[in-house]
């Protein structure tokens, strides 16, 4: 998830853009010749040679004309004037990045450094032997070496099946991706308790529909929502993480298997919500989830299944002055008690072209950009001009409009910079800021409560690992995967919408038949081969939970 974290929608002044202050490293220079020095004066250090490096930068259309272009602006000038290499920035349209990069690689003109969030694409470059392992480049990257020591999970995530390190990543704040928020004032009004099981969740949600919780004498409220990402959250309640682009996998007896039982349980629950009128009957057309959001903010929904933790609490309180909201942890289902997906705390971002002519210059440039004082400029701008220290010691924007115009577009120049090792980059750092407005503090307290619930270590993670760290199918198997996903999703939607005509059991049976016909066994064989060969070295759910545990301790 590319999250700049501007306080997750709040305007509190202290910027949490995903920067981090990794421990400073001295900018050591290459030593002079080791031949004996016969001079009476000490030998002068010989500066490292200044190489040439080309690097991709996402073109998001965000550079104002007054600032220049992505190739040349105040920040690229700073990089070239102060860095160890002559750097050529190669803008790649964000909306079409992988297509453009494929063309560049096919023509032999791809840049030396590829900054790309798309995990399958980076995997395809590895499969095509287009990448250079960076093990030998690390000697020029002391900043990253320190990070690998502090967070060995980064090395796990960046190592490919041949045992070599290919990908550079960053550590950033883990934030719950799917959160349930519940109207606790409605619970009190209807004399209901916070639901702790899926059966109780159904009962409470149904009461929110049928017992007039808003007191207007009309049956015009929804129990909860099931649109877009919200449906994925319901899947996670039952321990499976399937989506429009991901099949649900499970580990049983040391083997990777399809999570058919969990998929049937979640599908059955979703159908029960739909049949009882608990969710919007037109949920399938709420593609971006905006209608569900408006229903909740306008006081017409009791349980809001939210994508990401941010909640427009100010608007909610304006529309519902006496309304009260609290985070609701995923209730216990017949499959167990789970957390939801969360924003990937170990995100791989960067690879090196196998044809890079000057690996040393590549390493030195990356190290320069990872230095806290340099990355800080890309993220916050210049101290005294764009930001000052707030009362809690963290950067505070001086003029939001000036920072938006002169700094915001520069973040991707340091997209591989870790933000998760400095408290100032955590959302909850704002709680130590005495300048917070009451509504801002209320939001942060709600955020903190959700973090504690969703990152309870007793909760299981619903899947083998986070989506970004799932193994990438080769092209031929991905065709099979795409075919199976489309047919399965069609069957599942049909089961939800068709009443008694088409049951969840029949949808599962038809999905299994489609799986067999399309060659699903090949996917299962691939997954098992990957798991058997990499289970001790791959970045799995337990590694993600360990990072979260570290971060929760860190921000106490």
C-alpha positions in Angstrom: 0.0 0.0 0.0 1.5 3.3 -1.0 0.5 5.3 2.1 1.9 8.7 2.7 0.1 8.8 6.0 -0.8 12.4 6.3 -2.3 11.5 9.6 -4.6 9.2 7.7 -6.8 12.1 6.6 -6.3 14.4 9.6 -4.9 17.9 9.3 -2.9 18.1 12.5 0.3 19.8 11.3 2.8 17.2 12.3 3.6 15.3 9.1 3.8 11.5 9.2 4.7 10.8 5.6 6.6 7.6 6.0 9.9 9.1 6.7 12.3 7.6 9.2 15.4 8.6 11.0 17.6 5.6 10.6 20.8 5.9 12.7 23.3 8.1 11.1 26.3 6.6 9.3 29.5 8.3 8.7 30.1 9.0 5.0 33.4 7.2 4.8 35.6 7.8 1.8 37.8 5.3 0.1 41.2 4.9 1.6 44.3 6.0 -0.5 46.7 3.5 -1.8 48.1 1.0 0.7 51.7 1.6 -0.5 54.0 2.9 2.3 53.8 6.7 2.8 57.2 8.2 2.7 55.9 11.8 2.9 56.0 13.7 6.2 52.4 14.6 5.6 49.5 12.2 6.2 48.2 10.6 3.0 45.1 12.3 1.7 42.0 10.2 1.3 41.0 9.6 -2.2 37.3 10.3 -2.8 35.3 7.5 -4.3 34.9 7.8 -8.1 31.8 9.6 -9.2 29.8 7.3 -11.4 26.7 7.6 -13.5 23.3 6.1 -12.4 19.9 6.1 -13.9 16.9 5.4 -11.7 13.1 5.3 -12.2 10.8 7.8 -10.5 7.0 7.4 -10.5 5.4 10.2 -12.6 2.2 11.0 -10.6 1.7 14.3 -12.4 2.5 16.1 -9.2 5.3 18.5 -10.1 4.0 22.1 -10.3 5.3 24.0 -13.3 7.0 26.4 -11.0 9.1 23.5 -9.6 10.2 22.1 -12.9 9.8 18.4 -13.9 10.5 15.0 -12.3 13.8 15.0 -14.2 14.9 18.4 -12.9 13.7 20.3 -9.8 15.1 21.6 -6.5 15.4 18.0 -5.1 17.1 16.4 -8.1 19.6 19.3 -8.0 20.3 18.6 -4.4 20.8 14.9 -5.1 23.3 15.7 -7.9 25.1 18.5 -6.2 25.6 16.6 -2.9 25.4 12.9 -3.8 28.1 10.5 -4.9 26.9 10.0 -8.5 25.5 11.8 -11.5 21.9 10.7 -11.4 19.5 10.6 -14.3 15.9 10.4 -13.2 13.6 8.4 -15.6 9.9 9.2 -15.0 7.5 6.3 -15.4 3.8 7.0 -15.5 2.5 5.5 -12.3 -0.7 4.2 -13.9 1.2 2.4 -16.6 4.5 1.6 -14.9 4.9 -2.1 -15.5 3.9 -1.8 -19.2 6.4 0.9 -19.7 9.1 -1.0 -17.9 8.5 -4.1 -19.9 9.1 -2.0 -23.1 12.3 -0.6 -21.6 13.7 -4.0 -20.7 12.7 -5.5 -24.0 14.6 -2.7 -25.8 17.7 -3.0 -23.5 17.3 0.6 -22.2 15.9 0.0 -18.8 17.4 2.2 -16.0 20.0 0.9 -13.5 17.7 1.1 -10.5 14.0 0.1 -10.8 11.7 1.5 -8.1 8.4 -0.5 -8.5 5.8 -1.5 -5.9 4.4 -4.3 -8.1 5.5 -7.6 -6.5 4.6 -9.9 -9.4 6.4 -7.6 -11.9 9.6 -7.7 -9.9 9.2 -11.4 -9.6 8.9 -11.7 -13.4 12.1 -9.7 -13.8 13.9 -12.2 -11.6 12.4 -15.2 -13.6 13.7 -13.5 -16.8 17.2 -13.1 -15.2 16.9 -9.3 -15.7 18.1 -8.5 -12.1 21.5 -8.2 -10.5 21.9 -9.7 -7.0 22.9 -6.9 -4.6 25.0 -9.0 -2.2 28.2 -7.6 -3.5 26.8 -4.1 -3.7 26.0 -4.0 0.1 29.6 -3.1 0.8 28.7 0.4 -0.5 25.5 0.5 1.4 26.3 0.7 5.2 22.9 2.2 5.9 21.1 -0.8 4.5 23.5 -3.2 6.1 22.5 -1.7 9.5 18.8 -2.1 8.6 19.3 -5.7 7.6 20.9 -6.4 11.0 18.1 -4.7 12.9 15.4 -6.2 10.8 16.5 -9.6 9.4 12.9 -10.0 8.0 14.0 -7.6 5.3 16.6 -10.0 4.1 14.0 -12.8 4.1 11.7 -10.8 2.0 14.4 -9.7 -0.5 16.0 -13.1 -1.0 15.0 -15.1 -4.0 15.0 -18.9 -4.4 18.6 -19.1 -5.5 19.6 -17.8 -2.1 20.8 -14.4 -3.3 19.5 -11.0 -2.2 17.8 -9.1 -5.1 15.3 -6.8 -3.6 15.7 -3.7 -1.4 12.8 -2.9 0.9 11.7 -0.6 3.7 10.3 -1.0 7.1 7.2 1.1 7.7 4.4 1.4 10.2 2.0 -1.5 10.3 -1.6 -0.3 10.2 -4.7 -2.4 10.2 -6.0 -2.6 6.7 -9.6 -3.6 7.6 -11.3 -2.5 10.7 -14.9 -2.9 12.0 -16.3 0.2 13.7 -19.6 -0.1 15.7 -22.1 2.4 16.9 -21.9 1.8 20.7 -24.7 4.3 21.3 -27.0 2.1 19.3 -25.8 -0.9 21.4 -26.8 0.9 24.5 -30.1 2.1 23.1 -31.1 -1.5 22.1 -29.6 -3.0 25.3 -27.2 -5.1 23.3 -23.6 -6.2 24.2 -20.5 -5.9 22.0 -20.6 -9.0 19.7 -17.8 -11.5 20.4 -18.9 -14.3 18.0 -20.1 -14.4 14.4 -23.5 -15.5 15.6 -23.7 -12.5 17.9 -22.4 -10.3 15.1 -25.3 -11.4 12.9 -27.8 -10.9 15.8 -26.6 -7.3 16.5 -26.4 -6.3 12.9 -30.0 -7.6 12.3 -31.2 -5.6 15.4 -29.7 -2.5 13.9 -31.9 -3.0 10.9 -35.1 -4.0 12.6 -35.3 -2.1 15.9 -35.1 1.5 14.7 -31.8 2.4 16.4 -31.8 6.0 15.1 -35.3 6.5 16.5 -36.9 8.0 13.4 -39.7 5.5 13.2 -38.5 4.1 9.9 -36.8 0.9 8.9 -34.1 2.7 7.0 -30.8 1.6 8.6 -28.3 -1.1 7.6 -26.7 -3.5 10.0 -23.3 -3.4 8.2 -21.7 -3.1 4.8 -20.3 -5.7 2.4 -18.9 -3.7 -0.5 -15.5 -3.8 -2.1 -12.8 -4.3 0.5 -15.4 -4.9 3.2 -16.2 -8.3 1.7 -12.5 -9.2 2.2 -12.8 -8.3 5.8 -15.6 -10.7 6.3 -13.5 -13.4 4.6 -10.8 -12.7 7.1 -13.2 -13.1 10.0 -13.4 -16.8 8.9 -9.6 -17.1 8.5 -9.3 -16.8 4.7 -7.8 -13.9 2.7 -9.3 -14.4 -0.7 -10.1 -11.4 -3.0 -10.6 -10.7 -6.6 -6.9 -11.3 -7.2 -6.0 -13.8 -4.6 -7.1 -17.4 -3.9 -7.4 -18.6 -0.3 -4.6 -20.9 0.8 -4.1 -22.7 4.1 -1.4 -24.9 5.7 -2.6 -28.3 6.9 -0.3 -31.1 8.1 2.7 -29.2 6.6 1.1 -28.9 3.2 -0.4 -26.0 1.3 -4.0 -26.6 0.4 -7.0 -24.6 -0.8 -9.0 -23.2 2.1 -12.3 -24.5 0.8 -13.8 -25.0 4.2 -13.1 -21.4 5.3 -14.3 -20.0 1.9 -17.6 -21.9 2.3 -18.0 -20.6 5.9 -17.4 -17.0 4.9 -19.6 -17.3 1.8 -22.5 -18.8 3.9 -22.2 -15.9 6.4 -22.3 -13.3 3.6 -25.3 -14.9 2.1 -27.1 -14.8 5.4 -26.4 -11.1 5.8 -27.7 -10.5 2.3 -30.8 -12.6 2.6 -31.8 -11.0 5.9 -31.5 -7.5 4.4 -28.7 -6.6 6.9 -26.5 -5.2 4.0 -27.4 -3.0 1.1 -29.1 -5.2 -1.6 -27.2 -3.2 -4.2 -23.8 -3.6 -2.4 -22.3 -5.2 -5.5 -22.5 -1.9 -7.4 -20.7 0.1 -4.6 -17.4 -0.5 -6.3 -15.3 2.0 -4.3 -17.3 1.6 -1.0 -18.2 5.3 -1.0 -21.9 4.7 -0.6 -21.3 2.5 2.4 -19.0 5.2 3.9 -21.7 7.9 3.4 -24.4 5.7 4.9 -22.2 5.3 8.1 -21.2 9.0 8.3 -24.9 10.0 7.8 -26.0 7.7 10.7 -27.6 5.0 8.6 -25.3 2.1 9.4 -24.5 0.4 12.7 -21.3 -1.5 11.8 -18.9 0.0 9.3 -16.4 -2.5 7.8 -13.7 0.0 6.9 -10.8 -0.3 4.5 -7.9 1.1 6.6 -8.1 2.5 10.1 -8.8 6.1 9.2 -12.2 7.3 10.0 -13.7 10.7 9.3 -14.7 11.2 12.9 -15.3 14.9 12.5 -17.9 14.4 9.8 -19.5 11.6 11.7 -19.8 13.7 14.9 -21.1 16.6 12.9 -23.9 14.5 11.5 -24.5 12.5 14.7 -23.7 14.7 17.6 -24.6 12.1 20.2 -23.2 9.2 18.2 -20.5 7.0 19.8 -18.1 4.8 17.9 -15.6 2.1 19.0 -13.5 -0.4 17.1 -14.9 -4.0 17.1 -12.3 -6.8 16.9 -13.1 -9.6 14.5 -15.6 -11.8 16.4 -14.7 -15.4 16.9 -15.9 -17.6 14.0 -16.2 -21.4 13.8 -12.7 -21.2 12.2 -11.0 -19.3 15.0 -10.3 -15.8 16.1 -8.4 -13.7 13.6 -6.8 -10.4 12.9 -7.3 -8.7 9.6 -4.9 -7.8 6.8 -2.6 -5.0 7.7 -0.5 -2.5 5.8 2.7 -4.4 4.9 5.4 -3.4 7.4 8.2 -4.9 5.2 7.6 -3.6 1.7 10.0 -4.4 -1.1 10.4 -1.5 -3.5 13.6 -1.6 -5.5 15.7 -3.9 -7.7 18.9 -3.4 -9.8 19.1 -4.0 -13.5 21.4 -6.9 -14.4 23.0 -4.7 -17.0 23.8 -1.8 -14.7 27.3 -0.7 -15.7 28.5 0.7 -12.4 27.2 -1.4 -9.4 29.4 0.6 -7.0 27.8 3.9 -8.1 24.4 2.2 -7.7 25.2 1.2 -4.1 26.6 4.6 -3.2 23.6 6.4 -4.6 21.2 4.2 -2.7 23.2 4.6 0.5 23.2 8.4 0.1 19.4 8.4 -0.3 19.0 6.2 2.8 20.9 8.6 5.0 18.4 10.2 7.4 19.4 13.8 6.7 19.0 13.3 2.9 15.8 11.3 2.9 14.3 13.8 5.4 14.6 16.5 2.7 12.7 14.4 0.2 9.9 13.9 2.7 9.7 17.0 4.9 11.7 19.6 2.9 14.1 22.0 4.6 13.9 22.8 8.3 13.1 26.4 8.9 11.6 26.7 5.4 9.1 23.9 5.2 9.0 22.5 8.8 9.9 23.2 12.4 10.1 21.0 15.4 6.8 20.6 17.2 6.5 20.5 21.0 7.0 16.7 20.9 10.2 17.1 18.9 8.7 15.9 15.6 8.5 17.8 12.3 5.6 20.2 12.0 4.6 21.8 8.7 5.0 25.6 8.7 2.9 26.4 5.7 0.8 23.4 4.3 0.3 25.0 0.9 4.0 25.7 0.5 4.9 22.1 1.5 2.2 20.7 -0.9 3.7 22.7 -3.7 7.4 22.3 -3.1 7.8 19.0 -1.2 4.9 16.6 -1.7 6.0 15.5 -5.2 9.5 14.5 -3.9 8.5 11.5 -1.7 9.1 8.8 -4.3 12.7 9.8 -4.7 13.2 8.1 -1.4 10.6 5.4 -1.7 13.0 2.7 -0.5 13.7 4.7 2.7 12.5 3.0 5.9 9.9 4.9 8.0 9.3 2.4 10.7 12.4 3.1 12.9 11.5 6.6 14.0 8.6 7.3 16.4 7.9 10.6 14.7 6.6 8.7 11.6 4.0 6.8 13.6 0.5 8.0 13.7 0.3 7.6 17.4 3.3 10.0 17.9 0.7 12.7 17.6 -0.7 11.8 21.0 2.4 13.4 22.5 1.8 16.7 20.7 0.1 19.1 23.2 -1.1 21.3 20.3 -3.7 18.7 19.2 -7.3 19.9 18.8 -9.8 17.9 20.8 -11.3 16.2 17.7 -7.8 15.2 16.6 -7.0 13.7 20.0 -10.3 11.8 19.9 -9.4 10.3 16.5 -6.0 9.2 17.7 -7.4 7.6 20.8 -9.8 5.7 18.5 -6.9 4.7 16.3 -4.9 3.5 19.3 -7.8 1.4 20.6 -8.1 -0.3 17.1 -4.3 -1.0 17.0 -4.5 -2.8 20.4 -7.4 -4.9 19.4 -6.3 -5.8 15.9 -2.7 -6.4 16.8 -3.5 -8.6 19.8 -0.8 -11.4 19.4 -3.4 -14.0 20.4 -5.2 -13.4 17.1 -4.3 -15.6 14.1 -3.3 -14.1 10.8 -5.7 -15.2 8.0 -3.3 -16.6 5.5 0.2 -17.9 4.8 1.7 -14.5 4.6 0.8 -10.9 3.5 -0.2 -10.5 -0.1 3.0 -8.7 -1.1 5.0 -11.7 0.1 3.1 -14.5 -1.5 5.0 -16.4 -4.2 4.6 -15.2 -7.7 3.2 -17.6 -10.2 5.1 -17.9 -13.5 3.2 -16.6 -16.6 1.6 -19.9 -17.6 0.4 -20.7 -14.1 -0.9 -17.1 -13.7 -3.2 -17.7 -16.6 -4.7 -20.7 -14.8 -4.9 -18.7 -11.6 -6.7 -15.8 -13.3 -9.2 -18.2 -14.9 -10.0 -19.9 -11.6 -10.4 -16.7 -9.8 -12.9 -15.2 -12.2 -15.0 -18.4 -12.3 -14.9 -18.8 -8.5 -15.8 -15.1 -7.9 -18.7 -15.4 -10.3 -20.0 -18.5 -8.5 -19.8 -16.8 -5.2 -21.6 -13.7 -6.2 -24.3 -15.9 -7.7 -24.7 -17.8 -4.4 -25.1 -14.5 -2.5 -27.6 -12.9 -4.8 -29.7 -16.0 -5.9 -31.7 -16.7 -2.7 -32.5 -20.4 -2.4 -31.9 -21.1 -6.0 -28.2 -21.5 -5.7 -26.5 -22.4 -2.4 -23.0 -21.8 -1.0 -22.5 -25.5 -1.1 -23.2 -25.6 -4.9 -21.0 -22.6 -5.5 -18.1 -24.4 -3.7 -18.8 -27.6 -5.7 -18.8 -25.7 -9.0 -15.7 -23.9 -8.0 -13.9 -27.2 -7.3 -15.0 -28.4 -10.7 -13.6 -25.3 -12.4 -10.4 -25.7 -10.4 -10.0 -29.3 -11.7 -10.8 -28.3 -15.3 -8.5 -25.4 -15.4 -5.5 -27.3 -13.9 -5.6 -26.1 -10.3 -3.5 -29.0 -9.2 -0.6 -27.3 -11.0 -1.0 -24.2 -8.7 -1.2 -26.4 -5.6 2.0 -28.3 -6.7 3.8 -24.9 -7.3 2.7 -23.6 -3.9 3.9 -26.8 -2.1 7.2 -26.8 -3.9 7.7 -23.2 -2.9 6.6 -23.8 0.7 8.8 -26.9 1.2 11.9 -25.2 -0.2 11.3 -21.8 1.5 9.3 -22.2 4.6 12.4 -21.6 6.8 13.6 -18.6 4.8 10.5 -16.9 3.4 8.7 -14.0 5.0 5.6 -15.6 6.4 2.8 -14.5 8.7 4.8 -15.1 11.8 7.5 -12.7 10.6 4.9 -10.0 10.0 3.5 -10.5 13.5 7.0 -10.3 14.9 7.5 -6.9 13.2 4.1 -5.7 14.5 5.1 -6.8 18.0 8.3 -4.8 17.8 6.5 -1.8 16.6 3.8 -1.9 19.3 6.6 -2.0 21.9 8.4 0.8 20.2 5.6 3.3 20.2 4.4 2.7 23.8 
